[in-house]
Amino acid sequence: MVSGYAGGQKENPTYQDVCGGNTGHAEVIQIHFEPDCITLEDILDVFWQAHDPTSLNQQGNDIGTQYRSTIMPHDEAQKEIALKSIEKWEGKFDSPIATIIEPINVFYEAEGCHQDYFRLNSEAPYCAFSIKPKLKKLKDNNVLPK
C-alpha cells in the first residue's frame, strides 16, 4: 500500500499543493494485492467501513475535494466490481453514498513522511483522534483482527 495523490491536473504535486485544494487531486492509497489471497470485493468491503462514504468532499474535520470519497479503478473489470460494491452497500448508511468512481490516470507517490504514517506516528494527535477510532470500529465489527 502506497500513499499518494491522483485525479488532478498538476504534475508531481506535493502534499502542500494538494492540501491547498487547487490541484484537483485526492489524497489516495494505491493498493497492490494478490487476487488469489484477497479479492477487490473484500478490499472494498473494508473501504466502506473504514471511512464516511456519504460525506461529499469531507472526512471528519478534513474538508475539500482532496478528501473526496473516490474509487479509482485501473481497468473496466475493476470499475464493474466497484459499481457492484456501491450497489451492495447503498442503503446501509444513514445517507446516500457520495463516493465517486473516476479513472486513475496518473498516481503520484506521496513524500516519504506520508508513507506508513500511522505506524510511525501512532501517538500524533491526528492519529489519536482520527485513525485510532476508525481502527477500533473495524476491530469491533470484526473487519480487522483484534
Secondary structure, DSSP 4 states (H G I P E B T S, - for coil): -EEEEESSSSSS--HHHHHTT-S--EEEEE----TTTS-HHHHHHHHHHHS-TTSTTEETTEESGGG--EE--SSHHHHHHHHHHHHHHTTSSSS----EE-----EEEPPGGGTTHHHH-TTSHHIIIIIHHHHHHHHHTTSS--
